[in-house]
C-alpha cells in the first residue's frame, strides 16, 4: 500500500512539517514525521487481533516541540548518548560541544537532529512501503566539526519495521545515530513496563559513574540486576528495579555490550508483554544497546490524553558506546571524510 502523506503543521520557526503513514496487510501500521524523523505511532495486533499503539508520542507537532518531549520516537544525533563534559581532543585540538545535561553533552545537544525538520520522500521503488528522511547538519552545529549529511529510511514489512541509516561528513566528526522510541507493548499509556519480560544477548555491560558517564570498564552482567540472558522464563523488568532505584541511574539506563560481531545484523533483544502476548524482537548491526526504563517520565500528557508515568515505557537504543571519544577500548564513533556511516535496526513483532 502506497504511503500516505499529510500536513503536520508549522514549527515555531515557520517550517512546514509532514507526517507519513505506512501500512501492511497484517495490521501493522506506522506513522512518522519530518520533525526529528520521529516515529509517532506504531500499531500492533495482540493475540486477539486487537490493535494498540505501542510507542509514546504526541498528537500534535506542538507536543514534539515542547519540553515534555523526552526524545519520543526521534532520530538522535549527531552523537547519541553522553559525551563527558561535552569536550574531546581530535587531531591535537579540543572540540567543545554544547552541554545540555549538566556539564555533559547528551544526544547531540540542545538542538540535535531530534529538534530539526528533516525532508521526507516516499520511496516508490521499494517492494514494501518506505519513507526516506534526509537532513544536513552544518559545520559548527552544537559544536560539531564538518557538514553532516544524514538519512534514515523507514520500511514497513511483514510484521516488522526496518530502519536503515546512512551518513557522511566533510570533516572528521563523532557520528552515532539511533532511534529513541519508548515501547509499552500493552499500549502507550497503559501502566508501567515492570511486568514486561526482557531477554538481551549480552554477557557484558558498561558501568557508569554518578553522572552516568561510563567508567571505561566492561564488566560481566552475571550476578547483577542487568543479567537478562535467561530465555525461559525471561526476567521481568521489575525484578531488578528495587536494587537499581538506589543507584545513580534510578532504574535501567545502561549500555549493554552485545554478543554479536559489529556490522552483523543479529538478534539483540526480545521484549514480551504477557497479557497481550505482543513480543518485540530487536535486531541490529550495532555493538551496543542502551536500555532505558523511562526513569524520568513524569506524567506528561501524550496521545489521546494518556499519561506517561515513570517507568511507563522502555527505550531500546541500538548504538555505539556512550562517551566512546574518551575510551580507546570502545568501538570508534569517529566518521572520517570519504567514509560512509551505516546502521540497520529492525523491530520485529510476533504474538505469543
N, C-alpha and C positions, 0 to 999 in steps of 0.2 A: 504494500500500500504506500502510495506516494506521501511523503511528509507534508503536514500542513504548516503554514506559516501565518502567524497572527501578530498584530501590534501589541507591544508590552509597555508602551508609554515612553515618556521622555525622562532622562536623568535630570538631576538638579542643574547640570551644566548645559542642558538642551539637546543632548544626544538622543536620537531615536533608537529604541531597542525593539527586539522581536522575540517571540517565543515559538519554538518548533515542536511539533508533536510527531512522534514515531509510533507506529502500531504494527503488531504482528497478529496473525490469526489465532494464536494460542492464548490471547487475553492480555499478554504483556503490553504495556503502554508506557512510554517515557516522554517527558517534556523537558526542554532545556532552553535557556535564554541566552541571548548575546551578552547580557550583563554578567561579567565574570565567567562566561562559558559555563554556567551553572546548571546542574541537574535539579530541576524544580519539583518534578513528580516522577514516581516510578510505581506503577500499578501492577500488582502481582496476585494471582489467584491463590486461595488456600485449598485445603483438601476437599472442601465442598464446592469449590469453584467460585467462591465469593472473592471479589477484588478488594484490595486495600492498597492505599498509597503508603509505601514503606520508608520514605525518606522525609526528613524535616525540610521545611521551607516556608515561603510566604505566598500569599495570593497575589500580591502586587509588587511592582518594582520598588515602591517606597519602602517596603519591608526589607528588601535586599540592600538598599542604600542606608538603612538605619543602623544605629548602634546595637540593635537587638540581633543583627545578623552575625552569628559566630561562624563564618565561613560555610554556611549551609550550602552544600552541593557544589561549591565553586571549584574552579581550577586555580590552584595556588602556586605561586612562584614570583620572581624567578627562582628563588630557592626555598622550597618548603621546609618547615620545621625551624629550629633555632640555630642562630649563629651567635656565639658568646661575644658580648659587648659590641656587637654589630661591626666588628672590625677583623681584618685578617691581612696577612702580608702576601703580596702577589708580585713575583719578579722583583723583589727588593723594595717595593713601595707599599705603604699601608693604605688599604682601601677601607674607607669608613662608610658604612651603610647607615640608613635610618634606624632608629631604635624605637620599637613600638610595644615592647613587653619589658617594662623597667629598663635596665641598661642593655637589653638584648634585642636582636633582630628576629622577628617571627614571621614566617610565611610570606616573605617578600616585602615586608614593610607596611607603612601606613596606607599606601595606595599601590598595593601589589597587583598582580594580574587578576585577582578576585574582585577588584574595585574599578576595573576599566571595562569599557564596552568593546567586545570583540566583533568581528564580522562573521555572519553566518551564511552558509550556502548549502542548499540541498545537493546531495551527490546523486545525480541521475544515473551514473554508470555503475552503481553498486547493485548487487543482486538483492541485498537486504536494505531496508530503508536506513539512510545515513545522513548526517549533517556535519559539515566541516566548519570549524571555528578557527579564525586566524587573528593574530594581533601582532603589532610591532611595538616593542618597548624601547624608547630612545635611550641613547647613551646618557648616563648620569641619573636615570630614573631610580629613585630611592638609593642613590649612590653607586649603582652597579656600572661597571665599565662596559663599553661596547653597545651596539644596537642589536637587540634580540628579536628575531622573527620566530614566532611560536605558533603551532597549530595543534588542535586536538579534534579527532573525528569520533563522533558517537555513532555506533552502528548497532541496530537492534536486530538480533537474530532469533532463532528458536530458543525461547526461554533464557536468553542471555543479552546483556548489554556490554558491548566491547568499546573500550576507549584506547585509541592509538594516538600517541604524541610524537611530534617531530619538532625540532628546534635547531637553529643555528645562530651564531653570534659573530659580530665583526671584530671583537677583541676577546681575549680570554676572560671568562666570567663564570661564577658558580651558576649552574642550572640544575634544578631538581624539581620537577613538576609532579603534581599529584592531584587527585580529586578528593574533596573533603566532605563527601556525603555522610550524613548521620542516618543509620539504619535502625528502625524498630520494626521487626517482622510481624508484630501483631497489628501494626498500623501506626503511622505518625500520630503522636499524642495519646496513644493507648497505653498508659502506665510506663513502668521502667523496663529496662532490659536485663534486670538482675536475674530473671528466670531463664534468659536465653542460654543455650548451650554453645560452647565455643571450642573448636579444635584449631591448633596452629602448628604448622610444620616448622617448628623452630626449637632447637635444643639450647640456644643461647639468646641473651638479650643484652642491652646496653644499660648499666646502672647510671643514675644521674645524681647530681648534687642538689642542694636545697633550692636552686633556681632552675632546676630541670635541664641543666646542661650536662651532656654525657661526660663521665669522668675519664673516658678513654679506654676503660677496661671492657672486655667482653666476657660475660660470666654465664655459667650454666643456669637454666631455669629449674633444674631438678631441686626439689626441696623448698621451692618458693611459691608464692601466690601466682606466679607467672607461668607455671607449668601447665600448659594446655595441650599436652601431647596425647592424652588419653582419648581414644576414639569412641569406645562403647563401654560404659556411658561416658560421654563428654562432660567436662566440668561446666557448671553454671558460672556466669559472671559474678553472681552474688556470693559465691563460695569463698572468694578471697578479698572481698571488698572491705570487711571489718579490719583486716590487717593493714590494707593499703590506706585506709582513711587516716591513719596516724602518720603517714609519710607525706613528703612534700607534694607528691602527685595528687593526693586526696582521692585516689582511685586509680584506675588504669590510665596511664599516659606514658607508655613505654614503647621503645623501638625493639622489635624482635628481629633477630638475625636469621633469616630464612635459610632452610637447609639446601635449597636447590642452587645450582650454578647461576650467577647473574647473567642475564640475557636469555635464559631459557624460560619459556612460558610454562609455568608449573603451578600446581595447586598449592596455595599458601595457607588458606584458612577455610573453615566451614562454620557457619553460624546457623543455629536452628532454634525456632520458637515452637515449643511443644504443643501448645493449644491449637494453633492454626495449621501446624505441620509445614509451614514455609521454611525452606532451607536455602541459604545463600552460600555458594562456593565462590571464593575469590582466587583467581589465577593471575599471576603477574610475572613479568620479566625482571622485576626489581629485587635487590638483595635484602631490603628491609620492609617491615610492616609496622607502622605506628598504630597502636591500638589505644583509643581514647574513649572513655566511658561517659562522656558528657558531664564531667565533674563541675563545670561552670555554667551549665544551663540553669536558668533562674526563673522559670515560669513565664517566659516571654510568650506572647500570643502568635501562633503560626497559622497555617492554612485551616480554613473552616472554623476559626476562633478556638482552635485546640491549644491547650497549654503544653509547653515543652519544659517539663520539670527536670530537676537534677537527676542524672542517670536515665534520662528518658530516651536515649538513643546511643548507638555505638558507631564511632568513626573507625574505618579500616583504611588507612592511608598507605598505599603501596608507594615506596620511595627509596631513595638512597639515605644514608645515615645522617642524622642531625649533627650539626657542627663539624662536618667532615673536613672543612677547610683547616681545622686545627689538629687533625689526627691523621698522621701518615698511614696508620694501620687500617683506616676505613676506606672503602671504595671511593674514588675521587668523584667530586661533583663539578670539577672544572671542565668547561667546554671551550676548546681552542678554535680559532679561526680555521675554516676548512673542514672541521669535524661536524658530524650530524648527531644530535641527541635523539634517541628513540626510546620509547617506552610503551608497553602494552599492558593493560589491566582488563580483566573480564569479570563481570558479575554474572554468575550462572545460577539460575533458580530451579528448584525442584520441590516436590511435595513428598513429605514423609508420611 
